[in-house]
Amino acid sequence: MQKRPSLFKKLTLALALLPFISTAVEADKLTIGQVAPQFELKTQEGVSIDLASRKDKGWTVLYFYPKAGTPGCTAQACAYRDSISLIRSQNAEVYGISTDDVKDLLSFHQKHNLTFTLLSDADGKVTEAYGVKMPIVNFAKRWTFIIDPSLIIRSIDTDVDPVLDAKHVADEISKLKAGS
């Protein structure tokens, strides 16, 4: 009798092949100056929020992260929590987006006393629209988008340091506003 490959072996093979998979599975790359893809997602409390409701209400920060509760994602969320007044003083609001379900986001939000909104993209459609969906797995890459009050993308950070992201965002918004 022949044994079937274990889940571990299948996962190892999939991860080994990951660098060779065509980027064609990703959405078209977004660029600075482009209108941000519109969406409607559920918050950690199950309330629907759509990006269009942010029009003319200040700057919007969308930070995508892989998985609530993991060390890097926790460090990033806590850094945003600790810097939220600095970011809000720039007339900006922060939204953390992951493919976690609402229940997991609520637990993460409460456990770390987060002071900004988390959004659940459980089906991965928004992460795909923003070009941050990882191939094969339903996780987001760690990318940050800064969107102006007209909902135009003004900054895309694809090399995010979880601990420094919030401070970088506050500085970047200040620079963008000075140049507007």
C-alpha positions as CSV (number, residue, x, y, z in Angstrom):
1,M,0.0,0.0,0.0
2,Q,1.4,3.4,-1.0
3,K,1.3,6.3,1.5
4,R,-0.1,9.6,0.5
5,P,2.3,12.6,0.9
6,S,1.8,14.3,4.3
7,L,0.4,17.8,4.5
8,F,3.8,19.0,5.6
9,K,5.5,17.6,2.5
10,K,2.9,19.2,0.3
11,L,3.3,22.6,2.0
12,T,7.1,22.4,1.8
13,L,6.8,21.6,-1.9
14,A,4.4,24.5,-2.5
15,L,6.7,26.9,-0.6
16,A,9.7,25.7,-2.5
17,L,7.9,26.4,-5.8
18,L,6.6,29.8,-4.7
19,P,9.5,31.9,-6.3
20,F,8.9,30.3,-9.6
21,I,5.2,30.9,-9.9
22,S,4.3,33.6,-12.4
23,T,3.3,37.0,-11.1
24,A,0.4,36.8,-13.6
25,V,-1.8,35.5,-10.8
26,E,-1.5,38.9,-9.1
27,A,-3.8,41.8,-9.8
28,D,-2.4,44.6,-12.0
29,K,0.1,46.7,-10.0
30,L,-1.3,49.8,-8.5
31,T,0.6,53.0,-9.0
32,I,0.9,56.4,-7.3
33,G,-1.6,58.8,-8.8
34,Q,-4.2,56.1,-9.5
35,V,-7.6,56.1,-7.9
36,A,-7.6,53.6,-5.0
37,P,-9.7,50.5,-5.7
38,Q,-13.1,50.8,-3.9
39,F,-14.2,48.2,-1.4
40,E,-16.6,47.4,1.4
41,L,-15.4,45.3,4.3
42,K,-16.5,44.3,7.8
43,T,-14.7,45.9,10.8
44,Q,-13.6,43.8,13.8
45,E,-17.1,44.5,15.2
46,G,-18.9,43.3,12.1
47,V,-19.9,46.7,10.8
48,S,-19.5,47.4,7.1
49,I,-17.2,50.2,6.0
50,D,-16.6,51.3,2.4
51,L,-13.7,53.3,1.2
52,A,-16.0,55.7,-0.7
53,S,-17.2,57.0,2.7
54,R,-13.7,58.4,3.3
55,K,-13.9,60.8,0.3
56,D,-13.2,64.4,1.4
57,K,-12.8,63.3,5.0
58,G,-9.0,63.3,5.3
59,W,-6.2,61.0,4.5
60,T,-6.6,57.2,4.6
61,V,-3.9,54.7,5.6
62,L,-4.5,51.1,4.5
63,Y,-1.9,48.8,5.9
64,F,-2.1,45.2,4.8
65,Y,-0.7,42.5,7.1
66,P,-0.5,38.7,6.8
67,K,-2.1,37.3,10.1
68,A,-3.4,38.8,13.3
69,G,-1.6,37.6,16.4
70,T,1.7,36.7,14.7
71,P,4.8,38.6,16.1
72,G,5.4,41.0,13.2
73,C,1.7,41.8,12.8
74,T,1.3,42.4,16.6
75,A,4.4,44.7,16.6
76,Q,3.0,46.6,13.7
77,A,-0.5,47.0,15.1
78,C,0.9,48.1,18.5
79,A,3.1,50.6,16.8
80,Y,0.1,52.1,15.1
81,R,-1.8,52.1,18.4
82,D,1.1,54.0,20.0
83,S,1.4,56.5,17.2
84,I,-2.3,57.0,16.4
85,S,-2.5,60.5,17.8
86,L,0.5,61.6,15.6
87,I,-1.2,60.1,12.5
88,R,-4.6,61.6,13.4
89,S,-3.0,65.0,13.9
90,Q,-2.2,64.8,10.2
91,N,-6.0,64.4,9.5
92,A,-5.6,60.7,8.7
93,E,-7.3,57.5,9.7
94,V,-5.7,54.1,9.8
95,Y,-7.3,50.8,8.7
96,G,-5.5,47.5,9.1
97,I,-6.6,44.9,6.5
98,S,-6.0,41.2,6.7
99,T,-7.7,38.0,5.5
100,D,-8.5,37.0,9.1
101,D,-12.2,36.6,9.9
102,V,-14.1,39.2,12.0
103,K,-14.0,37.0,15.1
104,D,-10.2,36.7,15.0
105,L,-9.9,40.5,14.4
106,L,-12.1,41.3,17.4
107,S,-10.0,39.1,19.6
108,F,-6.7,40.7,18.3
109,H,-8.2,44.2,18.6
110,Q,-9.3,43.7,22.2
111,K,-6.2,41.8,23.4
112,H,-3.9,44.6,22.3
113,N,-6.2,47.6,23.1
114,L,-6.0,48.8,19.5
115,T,-7.4,52.3,18.9
116,F,-8.0,52.1,15.1
117,T,-10.2,49.9,12.9
118,L,-9.3,46.5,11.6
119,L,-11.0,45.2,8.4
120,S,-11.6,41.6,7.5
121,D,-11.0,40.6,3.9
122,A,-11.7,36.9,4.5
123,D,-12.2,36.1,0.8
124,G,-9.1,38.0,-0.3
125,K,-10.8,40.1,-3.0
126,V,-9.5,43.4,-1.6
127,T,-6.0,42.1,-1.1
128,E,-6.1,40.9,-4.6
129,A,-7.4,44.2,-6.0
130,Y,-4.5,46.0,-4.2
131,G,-2.0,43.6,-5.6
132,V,-0.9,42.3,-2.2
133,K,-2.3,38.8,-2.2
134,M,0.4,36.2,-1.7
135,P,0.3,33.4,-4.4
136,I,-1.3,30.2,-3.4
137,V,-2.1,31.2,0.2
138,N,-4.9,33.5,1.3
139,F,-2.6,36.0,3.1
140,A,-1.7,39.6,2.4
141,K,1.8,40.9,1.9
142,R,2.9,43.6,4.4
143,W,2.3,46.7,2.3
144,T,1.1,50.2,3.2
145,F,-0.9,52.6,1.0
146,I,-1.5,56.3,1.8
147,I,-4.6,57.7,0.1
148,D,-5.4,61.4,-0.1
149,P,-8.9,62.9,0.6
150,S,-9.8,62.5,-3.1
151,L,-9.1,58.7,-2.8
152,I,-6.0,58.9,-4.9
153,I,-3.0,56.7,-4.0
154,R,-0.2,59.0,-2.9
155,S,2.3,56.5,-1.5
156,I,2.9,52.7,-1.7
157,D,5.4,51.1,0.7
158,T,6.3,47.6,-0.3
159,D,9.2,47.2,2.1
160,V,7.5,47.7,5.4
161,D,9.3,47.5,8.7
162,P,6.5,46.5,11.1
163,V,7.9,48.4,14.1
164,L,8.7,51.6,12.1
165,D,5.7,51.7,9.7
166,A,3.4,54.0,11.8
167,K,6.2,56.6,12.3
168,H,7.1,56.4,8.6
169,V,3.4,56.9,7.6
170,A,3.1,60.0,9.8
171,D,6.3,61.5,8.3
172,E,5.2,60.6,4.8
173,I,1.7,62.2,5.2
174,S,3.4,65.4,6.5
175,K,5.7,65.4,3.4
176,L,2.8,64.7,1.0
177,K,0.7,67.5,2.5
178,A,3.5,70.0,2.2
179,G,3.9,69.1,-1.4
180,S,0.1,69.4,-2.2
